[in-house]
Every structure is written in C-alpha cells, then in structure tokens.
Amino acid sequence: MNEKAMVVDALMGINGELRTFEDYITQTENPQLKQTLKQFRNECEMSQEKLYQTARQHSYYVPAAMATQQEIDHVKSVLSQPSMQ
C-alpha cells in the first residue's frame, strides 16, 4: 500500500469515527459521558485536520471547488423550508 492510499484510508477512518462520536453524543443522557465524548470528538477533529493538511500538501486530497454565493443561497432556502411529514 502506498503513502497516498494510507493517508486517504486514515482520513476516511477518522471521518467515520467523527460521525460515530456525534451519534453517541446526541443519544446519551449522561452529562459526564456526553462531555467525555465531546472531548474525544474534539481530539479526533484535531487529528483529522492535521492529516487533512498533510494530504493537501502532498496533493493526496484535492477539495471540491468552493460553492458560489448562488449555490449557498439555494441550499439555505431549501433547508429553511418546513419539512413535510
């Protein structure tokens, strides 16, 4: 496995962990556990950011183009509409 594949694989793994932490945080009622999970999530986010910066520097990851103001406004309007139930 080459370096690029390892970095991209690690990024995908960390992103999955972040989603899992978010699920656990929203589902727990214990304030102490919730705070501990938030601390773990924050540490995970810092690791993800460092790895992301490394991937960008080596061109292992190229982010999507920035959204235009028109695209941002469209998403805002869609998300602000009442949901149908």
C-alpha positions as CSV (number, residue, x, y, z in Angstrom):
1,M,0.0,0.0,0.0
2,N,1.5,3.4,-0.9
3,E,1.6,6.5,1.2
4,K,-1.3,8.2,-0.6
5,A,-3.6,5.2,0.0
6,M,-2.7,5.0,3.6
7,V,-3.4,8.8,4.2
8,V,-6.7,8.7,2.4
9,D,-7.7,5.5,4.2
10,A,-6.8,7.1,7.6
11,L,-8.8,10.2,6.7
12,M,-11.8,8.0,5.8
13,G,-11.5,6.2,9.1
14,I,-11.3,9.4,11.2
15,N,-14.3,10.8,9.4
16,G,-16.2,7.6,10.3
17,E,-15.1,8.0,13.9
18,L,-16.3,11.6,14.0
19,R,-19.8,10.5,12.8
20,T,-19.9,7.8,15.4
21,F,-19.0,10.3,18.2
22,E,-21.7,12.6,17.0
23,D,-24.2,9.8,17.1
24,Y,-23.2,8.8,20.7
25,I,-23.2,12.4,21.9
26,T,-26.7,13.1,20.7
27,Q,-28.0,9.8,22.1
28,T,-26.6,9.9,25.7
29,E,-28.4,11.4,28.6
30,N,-25.4,11.2,31.0
31,P,-23.8,14.7,31.1
32,Q,-20.4,13.4,32.2
33,L,-20.3,10.8,29.4
34,K,-21.5,13.4,26.9
35,Q,-18.7,15.8,28.0
36,T,-16.1,13.0,27.7
37,L,-17.4,12.0,24.2
38,K,-17.2,15.7,23.2
39,Q,-13.5,15.8,24.3
40,F,-12.8,12.7,22.4
41,R,-14.5,14.1,19.3
42,N,-12.6,17.4,19.6
43,E,-9.3,15.5,19.8
44,C,-10.3,13.4,16.8
45,E,-11.2,16.6,14.9
46,M,-7.7,18.0,15.6
47,S,-6.1,14.8,14.3
48,Q,-8.3,14.9,11.2
49,E,-7.3,18.5,10.5
50,K,-3.6,17.6,10.7
51,L,-4.0,14.7,8.5
52,Y,-6.1,16.7,6.1
53,Q,-3.4,19.4,5.8
54,T,-0.8,16.7,5.1
55,A,-3.0,15.2,2.4
56,R,-3.5,18.7,0.8
57,Q,0.3,19.4,0.9
58,H,1.1,16.2,-0.9
59,S,-1.9,16.6,-3.3
60,Y,-3.3,13.3,-2.0
61,Y,-6.6,15.1,-1.5
62,V,-8.0,17.9,-3.6
63,P,-11.1,19.5,-2.2
64,A,-14.1,20.4,-4.3
65,A,-14.4,23.9,-5.6
66,M,-15.8,26.5,-3.3
67,A,-19.6,27.0,-3.6
68,T,-20.8,30.1,-5.3
69,Q,-23.0,32.6,-3.4
70,Q,-25.9,31.5,-5.6
71,E,-25.4,27.8,-4.6
72,I,-25.1,28.8,-0.9
73,D,-28.3,30.8,-1.1
74,H,-30.1,27.9,-2.8
75,V,-29.1,25.5,-0.1
76,K,-30.1,27.9,2.6
77,S,-33.6,28.3,1.0
78,V,-34.1,24.6,0.7
79,L,-33.0,24.0,4.3
80,S,-35.2,26.8,5.7
81,Q,-38.4,25.4,4.2
82,P,-40.6,23.5,6.6
83,S,-40.2,19.7,6.3
84,M,-43.1,17.6,5.1
85,Q,-44.2,14.9,7.4
